[in-house]
Amino acid sequence: MVPRAIENKLLCLLTDAEPSTALETELFMVLDAPVALERTDSETLQNYLTANYRRGRQDNGNQLRFTPDFLENILLTAKELDSSDIHFEPYENYCRIRFRLDGKLVEHYQIPSEDYASIVNKIKIRASMDIAEKRLPQDGRITVKRDTEEFDIRVSCLPTLFGEKIVLRILKRGTQGLSLERLGLNALELLRYKEATRVPNGIVLISGPTGSGKTTTLYATLKLLNDEKTNILTIEDPIEYTLEGVNQVQLKENIGLDFASALRTFLRQDPDIIMVGEIRDVKTANMAIRAALTGHLVLSTIHTNSAWATVSRLIDMGIPPFLIASTLNLSVAQRLVRKLCSNCKSRREIEEDLFPTGFKIPSHLTQHYTAIGCPKCHHTGYQGRKAIYEVIPITKALSAEIRNNVLEVDSYLKANKITTLRENALALIEDGSTSIEEVYPLLTN
């Protein structure tokens, strides 16, 4: 591998190996400069070396060393790439380091096994964890400060066959740039969502799998509702953003501070708005309904596959339908999908075998875009993510159906012009924002 030129502050290197994101990241850490790898054949590379460098035995002093700031470089690189998690995974001969970018894990680095123990100890010391305990899982927290920037990292340590696996979750402190308008709601969905949150009492529930952006939507909502006249209380696990003017409580189940007990205490704190990180059980659901019935607005999340399934889930938990009808203002489902890289995406004709068996392809959908991969998107084909929503307002007519447990879902959605997750996914395929592969799960029955 040899340098060829510096173009637009980018160090261009010739290599006879297949360019990869992991290699580019490693070189970035060592050289402290952005690099671009260009593939060439071995003969050309050798001629270049012979003409420009004196060949000889490589000095050991020039070999890559894992310096004290190596861990700091990994943390800052992950933050700059907007990674949500860093995975340290030990194996027999090496440790793999992967970043979660846009919801997917991408390998960025490999280090020898003999260097891994010192990195684990550095992480544990900074996270105030017991470095002598290697048999049990541990949790900790790190605060990283750099110039004017400061962010927190949640640390999870798990003993495995070849050492301790560590996952670092990067937590965002600020909420700059966080707003409902920028999340992906269309105009009608945004209007309905804001109307439901302006009501002084009731429940707004957001459903979706882990990592679908539910918490981000809740924080954007709190940021909108937060003012000097409103008392807002939250119980979270973990606290992912810091909101000035909001009273945030960290869940601590090991000492009995769970969602239900926190809600019970919140009701004695004269709240206007309550945010519950997640409704996990019937006890928490009952407390949320009690809070809504006594004149408070409750925001929370729940694990279901669609906005309509939230109602069924509450009924299955044993909540009487008349209480659901009386308190639920809005049910929202959401997913996060990766956006295609605008630099390398490629247009293709629609083919039937790209869709699930039996799926009826809309007649207006004739073309789609696929992911290719380039240095700009770290060779993934995607850059950034976008949320898609399904927003169901609980109207008086729908409340009556819920109360009587007579639910005609499809007809209600069509009559009220409610766009489903599937319909929003197809719209993103049509405008080239994402690929069929990325939203494939939403197209299945």
Secondary structure, DSSP 8 states (H G I E B T S, - for coil): -EEEEEETTEEEEEESS---HHHHHHHHHHHSS-EEEEE--HHHHHHHHHHHS------GGGS----TTHHHHHHHHHHHTT-SEEEEEE-SSEEEEEEEETTEEEEEEEEEHHHHHHHHHHHHHHTT--TT--SS-EEEEEEEEETTEEEEEEEEEEEETTEEEEEEEEE----TT--GGGTT--HHHHHHHHHHHHSSSEEEEEE--TTSSHHHHHHHHHHHH--TT--EEEEESS--S--TTSEEEE-BGGGTB-HHHHHHHHTTS--SEEEES---SHHHHHHHHHHHHTT-EEEEEE--SSHHHHHHHHHHTT--HHHHHHHEEEEEEEEEEEEE-TTT-EEEE--GGGS-TT----TT--EEEE----GGGTTSSEEEEEEEEEEEE--HHHHHHHHTT---HHHHHHHTT---HHHHHHHHHHTTSS-HHHHHHHH--
